[in-house]
Amino acid sequence: MAQIYPSGWREMAVTGAAAREIETLAMLDAALADAPYHIYHGVHWTNIEKGFSAYGEVDFIVVAPNGRTLLIEQKSGFLSETAEGLVKNYQNKPKNVRVQLLRMIDGLSKRFATQSEQPLEIDYLLYCPDYRVKNPNLAGIEPARIIDAGKRGKLPAAIRSLLPVTEETPQFRRVTRYLSEVLDLAADAGALIGCAETLVTRVSGGLALWARRLEFSPFRLRVVGTAGSGKTQLALAEYRAALEAGRRPLYVCYNRPLADHIQQLVPEGGRVANFHMLCDAFLRAQGATPDYGAPTVWADMERTLASAELPDAWKYDVLIIDEGQDFSQAWCDIVLRMLKPDGRAIWLEDRMQDLYGRDGVALPGWVTLHAHANYRSPRQIVEMLASIGMTREVEAMSPFQGADIELLTYADGDSAALSGQTKQAIRLCLAAGFRRQDIALISFHGREKSALLKQDALGVHTLRSFTGAYDLFGNPVFREGELLAESVYRFKGQSAPAVIFTEIDFEQLDDRTFRKLFVGMTRARLKLVLVLSERAAAELLRRV
């Protein structure tokens, strides 16, 4: 069967001309499924080698088993037929199609000649699916090599005609090795990150759309949604709609890092806080200053807010509670006091992300909505978790199949090996094209038990992590660094393009351990590296 490089093309969210090329690739994949061709597509290639750029130059290269090669140049949209031949305009700059084809053929042939005594047998096709060439004899290209709009369904047949299927020869291996070396056959990480964010936002937006179309009074909605189901999009949509309607929204979550993240995403006009930030703000508004040196500071603030008379300024029209599975009943009762009687309230939770063993809160009379589809985590991650047998209710609905999961192990209790394998995981992510700001280093342990989260750096990589201290205003103090390092507890509710889930160590894969694995692994949007102790790896792989 035909093999297509690079993989992952089905999941790419692309627009414009690139979308048309993906359509062509899908057609070739279906029509040539029984043929042993290697098909290389250049939609996402970006590589410069000795001044030769492959990006935007070669649309498709098809290699037959005997090594014969066919270059296909796709020109979507309108073409101009001039006295010099076919011309394609790029930002009002005309480019002669024949010249482009000859330059690509010449470049590939010459570079192949530097590596092999056997010359590259190369042919070409011009594929213009949207334009019918009126005068093929004046196009500057052999008419038999033009597949225009009138013949676009014949492209697979033309490929089969020019590349007869034969037995595999040594030339085939030389050509495919050459293409693998010259062209970057991995999807560009920067392009993938942008595409993933756009596409996942679009497909997971359904929850925000139809949850807000529900009507009942009073509006009290409890959403039990899995990771990546669109809970954050629902929260943001509700928050923005409140501001647009001239109402005051209050967003409360469990984790301070999540509150800081949400604060960057919403317009001014409401309040975003984690529970203890909310307590702190209320006390300061009443002229009191919390004593963060006191061991009972958090409990003292909770008691004060639970019994205090709330002024009108502390009553809100819209209340959004995120990470509800981590709230106690006392916290729930406190924040519900801040909702006006005729206000709207949305409670968001995921029992699979309960890392503290809470019993859950009672919300009598609330409407409950269940959302089991995970759109954010690549399906490979959800399938791996499901193979352990504990996420059967979660539906893998991401447009991305692969997460490029890699496992690195270290000897039990060997801190030097742990550090070394974690540094190797960072190198793997950087080598895959991810930048440091795209990577999150997540520890399986909390800050107190983690060895890595107490370090300022891992090799040459400085770490940005929470020190455990707070300033006089209750703000967490962070180490300065380039690479984000957090515990699985603090990073819950957030995600990153590439996640290194490290310090994974357990003897038994019980329910609490699985929940930590679930939370940590579902933070990854594109790439996941697991750094496990040997005993944890053995137990995990035994289940997979």
Wavefront OBJ file of the C-alpha trace (Angstrom):
o trace
v 0.000 0.000 0.000
v 1.061 3.614 -0.519
v 2.958 5.220 2.345
v 2.643 8.962 2.913
v 5.313 11.143 4.512
v 5.129 12.986 6.838
v 2.340 11.324 8.793
v -0.311 13.318 10.610
v -1.578 15.052 7.492
v -5.191 13.997 8.114
v -5.256 15.820 11.413
v -3.779 19.081 10.163
v -6.008 22.134 10.299
v -4.988 24.116 7.246
v -6.576 26.798 5.168
v -6.302 28.297 1.688
v -4.057 26.558 -0.821
v -2.739 24.134 1.762
v -6.267 22.858 2.335
v -6.569 22.098 -1.385
v -3.315 20.144 -1.269
v -4.575 18.120 1.691
v -7.688 17.323 -0.365
v -5.426 16.076 -3.163
v -3.449 13.992 -0.690
v -6.652 12.400 0.586
v -7.622 11.540 -2.984
v -4.229 9.958 -3.673
v -4.354 8.061 -0.391
v -7.691 6.513 -1.366
v -6.997 5.930 -5.058
v -3.451 4.560 -4.670
v -4.031 2.518 -1.511
v -3.129 -0.718 -3.281
v 0.051 0.620 -4.920
v 3.460 0.363 -3.145
v 4.385 3.998 -3.754
v 6.059 6.375 -1.321
v 4.314 9.745 -1.454
v 6.024 12.816 0.002
v 3.985 15.974 0.453
v 5.523 19.360 1.014
v 2.669 21.217 2.614
v 4.358 21.360 6.044
v 8.002 20.878 5.149
v 10.410 23.589 6.109
v 14.087 22.852 5.701
v 17.032 24.709 4.213
v 20.050 22.762 3.115
v 22.821 24.478 1.123
v 20.490 27.266 0.118
v 17.746 24.943 -1.109
v 14.358 25.550 0.496
v 11.844 22.738 0.260
v 9.034 24.749 1.795
v 6.441 25.804 -0.764
v 8.506 24.370 -3.622
v 7.674 20.688 -3.942
v 4.006 19.861 -3.485
v 4.156 16.088 -4.039
v 6.856 13.578 -4.903
v 5.821 10.023 -5.740
v 8.467 7.294 -5.817
v 7.822 3.947 -7.517
v 9.410 0.662 -6.319
v 12.016 0.871 -9.107
v 13.127 4.315 -7.891
v 11.519 6.260 -10.727
v 10.289 9.575 -9.338
v 7.350 11.796 -10.246
v 7.191 15.408 -9.166
v 3.656 16.859 -9.000
v 3.238 20.602 -8.870
v -0.256 21.704 -7.826
v -1.528 25.126 -8.823
v -4.877 25.869 -7.223
v -7.042 28.769 -8.282
v -6.739 30.886 -11.412
v -3.854 30.744 -13.895
v -2.964 33.156 -16.653
v -2.181 31.922 -20.169
v 0.441 34.243 -21.659
v 2.777 34.231 -24.627
v 5.493 32.927 -22.276
v 3.292 30.088 -21.047
v 1.191 29.466 -17.926
v 1.659 32.010 -15.147
v 0.540 31.972 -11.523
v 0.285 35.261 -9.614
v 1.546 35.341 -6.028
v 0.727 38.673 -4.364
v 0.698 40.348 -7.799
v 4.051 38.791 -8.681
v 3.739 36.546 -11.760
v 5.706 33.282 -11.747
v 6.137 31.125 -14.820
v 4.973 27.580 -14.035
v 7.341 25.918 -16.517
v 10.351 27.725 -15.037
v 9.321 26.681 -11.546
v 9.015 23.041 -12.589
v 12.368 22.993 -14.358
v 14.100 24.610 -11.389
v 12.700 22.029 -8.980
v 13.628 19.107 -11.238
v 17.120 20.478 -11.772
v 17.644 21.093 -8.055
v 16.542 17.631 -6.997
v 18.527 15.918 -9.769
v 21.776 17.743 -9.089
v 21.676 17.111 -5.373
v 20.904 13.457 -5.919
v 23.880 13.225 -8.273
v 26.209 14.306 -5.444
v 25.183 11.202 -3.470
v 24.719 8.536 -6.122
v 26.342 7.496 -9.381
v 22.946 6.294 -10.588
v 21.051 9.306 -12.000
v 17.630 10.233 -10.690
v 14.898 9.277 -13.147
v 12.383 12.040 -12.688
v 9.180 12.976 -14.479
v 6.598 15.614 -13.709
v 2.915 16.510 -13.754
v 1.197 19.861 -13.459
v -2.058 19.546 -11.535
v -4.438 22.515 -11.649
v -7.758 21.287 -10.179
v -9.563 24.638 -10.448
v -8.515 25.829 -13.899
v -9.172 24.413 -17.365
v -6.217 25.135 -19.673
v -7.646 26.600 -22.873
v -4.607 26.166 -25.106
v -2.371 23.347 -23.779
v -0.012 23.621 -26.767
v 1.010 27.131 -25.715
v 1.336 26.395 -22.028
v 5.072 25.776 -22.216
v 4.460 22.311 -20.725
v 3.860 19.061 -22.558
v 0.031 18.754 -22.788
v 0.132 15.121 -21.666
v 1.728 16.317 -18.407
v -1.141 18.690 -17.570
v -4.051 17.472 -15.428
v -6.462 20.397 -15.353
v -9.979 20.888 -13.964
v -11.493 18.947 -16.814
v -9.392 15.860 -16.014
v -8.713 16.181 -12.288
v -10.297 12.824 -11.516
v -7.654 11.235 -13.739
v -4.667 12.250 -11.609
v -4.281 8.812 -9.928
v -4.483 7.076 -13.325
v -1.824 9.403 -14.726
v 0.462 8.539 -11.811
v -0.020 4.824 -12.363
v 0.696 5.281 -16.086
v 3.949 7.180 -15.536
v 5.057 4.996 -12.620
v 4.343 1.344 -13.433
v 4.484 -0.914 -10.389
v 7.539 -3.181 -10.512
v 9.669 -5.130 -8.084
v 11.603 -3.044 -5.581
v 15.152 -2.194 -6.657
v 18.224 -0.785 -4.869
v 17.535 2.531 -6.606
v 14.266 2.814 -4.676
v 16.157 2.624 -1.382
v 18.701 5.190 -2.593
v 15.996 7.639 -3.642
v 13.892 7.310 -0.485
v 16.992 7.640 1.708
v 17.987 10.756 -0.234
v 14.552 12.341 0.193
v 14.541 11.530 3.900
v 17.872 13.316 4.316
v 17.127 16.364 2.165
v 13.549 16.988 3.231
v 12.314 17.480 6.773
v 9.757 14.686 7.017
v 8.305 15.779 10.337
v 5.478 18.261 10.628
v 6.750 21.658 11.738
v 6.038 22.008 15.470
v 5.307 25.724 15.238
v 2.714 25.174 12.534
v 1.217 22.243 14.438
v 0.814 24.263 17.631
v -1.169 26.992 15.891
v -3.233 24.481 13.932
v -3.967 22.395 17.016
v -5.140 25.395 19.022
v -7.403 26.613 16.213
v -8.861 23.233 15.339
v -9.392 21.968 18.885
v -11.007 25.268 19.872
v -13.406 24.889 16.964
v -14.411 21.256 17.507
v -14.707 21.547 21.297
v -16.794 24.708 21.128
v -20.015 22.725 21.028
v -20.329 22.565 24.814
v -20.163 26.354 25.096
v -22.732 26.693 22.307
v -25.508 24.381 23.432
v -24.972 24.583 27.197
v -25.679 28.309 27.032
v -28.834 27.690 24.996
v -30.447 25.804 27.861
v -33.266 27.682 29.593
v -34.477 27.135 33.153
v -34.954 29.318 36.188
v -33.124 29.863 38.362
v -30.182 29.055 36.066
v -28.100 26.582 38.055
v -26.098 24.284 35.770
v -23.672 21.596 36.925
v -21.395 20.385 34.108
v -19.612 17.096 34.723
v -17.097 17.172 31.890
v -13.937 15.216 31.184
v -10.576 16.784 30.381
v -10.627 18.600 27.060
v -14.428 18.585 26.748
v -14.689 22.366 26.376
v -15.394 23.401 29.982
v -12.970 26.320 29.790
v -14.552 27.558 26.578
v -17.950 27.442 28.241
v -16.605 29.405 31.211
v -15.028 32.041 28.968
v -18.168 32.357 26.835
v -20.345 32.821 29.919
v -17.922 35.359 31.400
v -17.721 37.449 28.228
v -21.475 37.307 27.639
v -22.051 38.650 31.148
v -19.789 41.632 30.519
v -21.418 42.325 27.148
v -24.815 42.356 28.872
v -23.585 44.809 31.504
v -23.474 42.193 34.251
v -20.707 41.393 36.738
v -19.207 37.885 36.511
v -17.193 36.062 39.179
v -14.936 33.169 38.167
v -13.597 31.038 41.043
v -11.320 28.010 40.726
v -9.153 25.881 42.999
v -5.667 26.418 41.570
v -3.899 29.774 41.604
v -2.010 29.033 38.331
v -5.322 28.391 36.577
v -6.775 31.649 37.922
v -3.735 33.571 36.680
v -4.087 31.878 33.279
v -7.809 32.676 32.968
v -7.188 36.286 34.026
v -5.080 36.740 30.906
v -7.904 35.476 28.666
v -10.861 37.578 29.815
v -11.690 41.288 29.438
v -11.722 43.628 32.399
v -14.913 44.152 34.323
v -15.367 41.027 36.430
v -13.325 39.129 38.994
v -11.141 36.045 38.515
v -9.650 34.333 41.553
v -8.924 31.060 43.180
v -10.766 30.507 46.437
v -8.073 31.854 48.744
v -7.376 34.839 46.493
v -11.073 35.624 46.873
v -10.778 35.414 50.667
v -7.706 37.645 50.619
v -9.376 40.271 48.430
v -12.470 40.366 50.656
v -10.432 40.840 53.822
v -8.346 43.629 52.318
v -11.512 45.343 51.057
v -12.732 45.363 54.684
v -9.447 46.918 55.865
v -7.891 43.707 57.248
v -4.532 42.241 56.215
v -4.079 38.441 56.310
v -1.082 37.202 58.284
v 0.584 34.764 55.896
v 3.105 33.856 58.550
v 0.402 32.288 60.705
v -0.095 28.514 60.258
v -3.887 28.925 60.391
v -4.101 31.798 57.905
v -6.154 29.872 55.325
v -8.681 28.499 57.825
v -9.004 31.928 59.449
v -9.809 33.564 56.102
v -12.405 30.898 55.289
v -14.200 31.392 58.624
v -14.246 35.149 58.165
v -15.733 34.988 54.689
v -18.274 32.338 55.707
v -19.792 34.507 58.442
v -19.226 38.060 57.196
v -22.025 40.287 55.981
v -21.560 40.713 52.241
v -21.886 44.236 50.853
v -23.612 44.742 47.492
v -20.219 45.097 45.789
v -19.597 41.443 46.657
v -22.777 40.144 45.021
v -22.418 38.998 41.396
v -24.793 38.451 38.488
v -22.925 35.433 37.086
v -20.953 32.876 39.078
v -18.605 30.345 37.436
v -16.970 27.702 39.613
v -14.201 25.715 37.939
v -12.430 22.617 39.309
v -15.523 22.000 41.418
v -14.398 18.473 42.281
v -11.710 20.045 44.517
v -14.120 22.261 46.482
v -15.370 21.349 49.912
v -19.011 21.845 50.825
v -17.962 24.801 53.001
v -16.222 26.483 50.070
v -19.246 25.827 47.872
v -21.586 27.462 50.389
v -19.281 30.492 50.696
v -19.077 31.266 46.969
v -22.797 30.658 46.410
v -23.487 33.427 48.946
v -21.926 35.824 46.426
v -24.513 35.066 43.719
v -27.540 37.325 43.390
v -30.870 35.461 43.721
v -31.708 36.025 40.055
v -28.150 35.374 38.844
v -26.726 32.578 36.688
v -24.409 29.913 38.096
v -22.341 27.270 36.305
v -20.438 24.612 38.260
v -17.696 22.801 36.300
v -16.119 19.588 37.551
v -14.440 16.343 36.515
v -14.401 13.540 39.057
v -11.516 11.899 37.167
v -9.401 14.917 38.143
v -10.100 14.671 41.867
v -6.586 14.372 43.301
v -7.479 15.142 46.914
v -10.090 12.490 47.682
v -12.915 14.981 48.226
v -16.456 13.652 48.624
v -18.000 16.101 46.195
v -20.556 18.791 46.983
v -24.320 18.629 47.136
v -26.130 20.917 44.701
v -29.802 20.075 45.173
v -32.121 21.312 42.450
v -29.331 21.955 39.934
v -29.552 20.687 36.368
v -26.667 18.311 35.566
v -25.073 18.034 32.124
v -22.535 15.291 31.301
v -19.798 15.816 28.667
v -17.658 12.724 28.013
v -15.870 13.758 24.784
v -12.188 14.754 25.046
v -11.313 16.998 22.093
v -7.963 18.298 23.350
v -5.876 15.218 24.095
v -4.613 13.337 21.037
v -6.504 10.078 20.681
v -3.350 8.056 21.355
v -3.302 9.395 24.926
v -6.962 8.625 25.612
v -6.566 5.185 24.061
v -3.531 4.466 26.234
v -5.450 5.473 29.361
v -8.444 3.418 28.234
v -6.235 0.369 27.722
v -5.476 0.477 31.422
v -9.208 -0.036 31.818
v -10.183 3.014 33.808
v -11.440 5.652 31.306
v -14.024 3.768 29.339
v -16.551 6.578 29.693
v -14.199 9.099 28.047
v -14.655 9.451 24.287
v -11.502 10.177 22.257
v -12.694 12.909 19.888
v -9.525 14.874 19.186
v -8.794 15.658 15.516
v -5.232 14.519 16.251
v -4.427 10.813 16.405
v -0.811 10.752 17.528
v 0.725 12.351 20.587
v 4.181 10.986 19.822
v 4.263 9.375 23.296
v 7.768 8.455 24.443
v 8.703 6.543 27.599
v 11.998 7.002 29.432
v 12.823 4.970 32.531
v 15.228 5.383 35.420
v 16.356 2.999 38.150
v 14.157 3.079 41.238
v 15.437 5.654 43.717
v 18.259 6.831 41.441
v 17.953 10.630 41.525
v 20.872 11.143 39.134
v 19.258 8.845 36.566
v 15.933 10.637 37.038
v 17.586 13.980 36.366
v 19.419 12.598 33.347
v 16.307 11.091 31.781
v 14.344 14.294 32.386
v 17.068 16.261 30.597
v 16.872 13.724 27.781
v 13.107 14.334 27.607
v 13.740 18.061 27.227
v 16.189 17.349 24.407
v 13.594 15.162 22.676
v 11.034 17.963 22.765
v 13.499 20.576 21.535
v 14.681 18.250 18.762
v 11.037 17.807 17.690
v 10.841 21.563 17.083
v 9.143 22.697 20.283
v 10.443 25.862 21.921
v 11.092 26.085 25.650
v 7.931 28.165 26.103
v 5.947 25.348 24.449
v 7.114 22.775 27.014
v 5.720 22.107 30.487
v 7.703 19.962 32.918
v 5.143 18.312 35.202
v 6.069 16.357 38.319
v 4.017 13.380 39.443
v 4.637 14.541 43.025
v 3.608 17.638 44.910
v 6.168 20.356 45.526
v 7.162 19.052 48.956
v 7.986 15.539 47.731
v 9.421 16.495 44.350
v 13.185 16.606 43.938
v 13.080 18.379 40.572
v 10.768 21.221 41.625
v 13.286 22.340 44.242
v 16.027 22.810 41.642
v 16.875 26.060 39.888
v 17.966 24.290 36.707
v 18.311 20.983 34.918
v 21.626 21.148 33.122
v 21.522 24.235 30.903
v 17.750 24.605 31.322
v 16.692 27.060 34.026
v 13.364 26.230 35.684
v 10.487 28.584 36.418
v 8.775 27.038 39.437
v 6.869 27.976 42.576
v 9.107 28.325 45.635
v 6.323 27.688 48.144
v 6.576 31.222 49.513
v 4.131 34.143 49.191
v 4.783 37.869 49.211
v 3.003 40.359 51.490
v 0.075 40.563 49.064
v -0.454 36.802 48.930
v 1.130 36.367 45.507
v 3.179 33.187 44.965
v 6.920 33.667 44.549
v 8.527 31.955 41.527
v 12.072 31.087 40.575
v 13.242 32.787 37.407
v 13.664 30.377 34.512
v 12.940 29.566 30.883
v 11.182 26.227 31.341
v 7.931 25.964 33.284
v 8.091 23.320 36.019
v 4.954 22.511 38.021
v 3.415 19.725 40.038
v 0.547 17.764 38.552
v -1.619 19.310 41.277
v -0.883 22.907 40.320
v -0.946 22.397 36.556
v -4.407 20.834 36.616
v -6.784 22.826 34.415
v -4.029 23.948 32.038
v -2.292 22.377 29.030
v 0.813 22.741 26.886
v 1.845 21.706 23.354
v 4.554 19.427 24.761
v 4.393 17.893 28.240
v 7.175 16.081 30.079
v 5.459 14.123 32.851
v 8.308 13.141 35.133
v 9.077 11.638 38.557
v 6.351 9.056 37.898
v 6.899 6.454 40.600
v 4.410 4.050 42.161
v 4.233 0.439 43.266
v 0.565 -0.162 42.545
v -1.686 1.386 39.924
v -4.600 2.144 42.223
v -7.422 4.610 41.669
v -5.610 7.661 43.062
v -2.480 6.896 41.042
v -4.529 6.520 37.905
v -6.183 9.889 38.494
v -2.763 11.519 38.696
v -1.742 9.794 35.467
v -4.986 10.893 33.855
v -4.485 14.523 34.841
v -0.821 14.665 33.863
v -1.125 12.864 30.530
v -4.180 14.815 29.365
v -2.298 18.110 29.760
v -0.428 17.394 26.478
v -1.859 18.848 23.284
v 0.696 17.407 20.837
v 3.656 15.599 22.399
v 3.991 13.619 25.626
v 7.130 12.213 27.233
v 6.722 10.010 30.311
v 9.700 9.667 32.649
v 9.014 6.692 34.929
v 10.789 4.598 37.512
v 11.433 1.046 36.357
v 8.810 -0.374 38.714
v 6.186 2.167 37.580
v 6.977 1.492 33.936
v 6.659 -2.258 34.462
v 3.282 -1.881 36.167
v 2.001 0.555 33.549
v 3.131 -1.499 30.550
v 1.661 -4.605 32.113
v -1.752 -2.931 31.923
v -1.398 -1.398 28.450
l 1 2 3 4 5 6 7 8 9 10 11 12 13 14 15 16 17 18 19 20 21 22 23 24 25 26 27 28 29 30 31 32 33 34 35 36 37 38 39 40 41 42 43 44 45 46 47 48 49 50 51 52 53 54 55 56 57 58 59 60 61 62 63 64 65 66 67 68 69 70 71 72 73 74 75 76 77 78 79 80 81 82 83 84 85 86 87 88 89 90 91 92 93 94 95 96 97 98 99 100 101 102 103 104 105 106 107 108 109 110 111 112 113 114 115 116 117 118 119 120 121 122 123 124 125 126 127 128 129 130 131 132 133 134 135 136 137 138 139 140 141 142 143 144 145 146 147 148 149 150 151 152 153 154 155 156 157 158 159 160 161 162 163 164 165 166 167 168 169 170 171 172 173 174 175 176 177 178 179 180 181 182 183 184 185 186 187 188 189 190 191 192 193 194 195 196 197 198 199 200 201 202 203 204 205 206 207 208 209 210 211 212 213 214 215 216 217 218 219 220 221 222 223 224 225 226 227 228 229 230 231 232 233 234 235 236 237 238 239 240 241 242 243 244 245 246 247 248 249 250 251 252 253 254 255 256 257 258 259 260 261 262 263 264 265 266 267 268 269 270 271 272 273 274 275 276 277 278 279 280 281 282 283 284 285 286 287 288 289 290 291 292 293 294 295 296 297 298 299 300 301 302 303 304 305 306 307 308 309 310 311 312 313 314 315 316 317 318 319 320 321 322 323 324 325 326 327 328 329 330 331 332 333 334 335 336 337 338 339 340 341 342 343 344 345 346 347 348 349 350 351 352 353 354 355 356 357 358 359 360 361 362 363 364 365 366 367 368 369 370 371 372 373 374 375 376 377 378 379 380 381 382 383 384 385 386 387 388 389 390 391 392 393 394 395 396 397 398 399 400 401 402 403 404 405 406 407 408 409 410 411 412 413 414 415 416 417 418 419 420 421 422 423 424 425 426 427 428 429 430 431 432 433 434 435 436 437 438 439 440 441 442 443 444 445 446 447 448 449 450 451 452 453 454 455 456 457 458 459 460 461 462 463 464 465 466 467 468 469 470 471 472 473 474 475 476 477 478 479 480 481 482 483 484 485 486 487 488 489 490 491 492 493 494 495 496 497 498 499 500 501 502 503 504 505 506 507 508 509 510 511 512 513 514 515 516 517 518 519 520 521 522 523 524 525 526 527 528 529 530 531 532 533 534 535 536 537 538 539 540 541 542 543 544
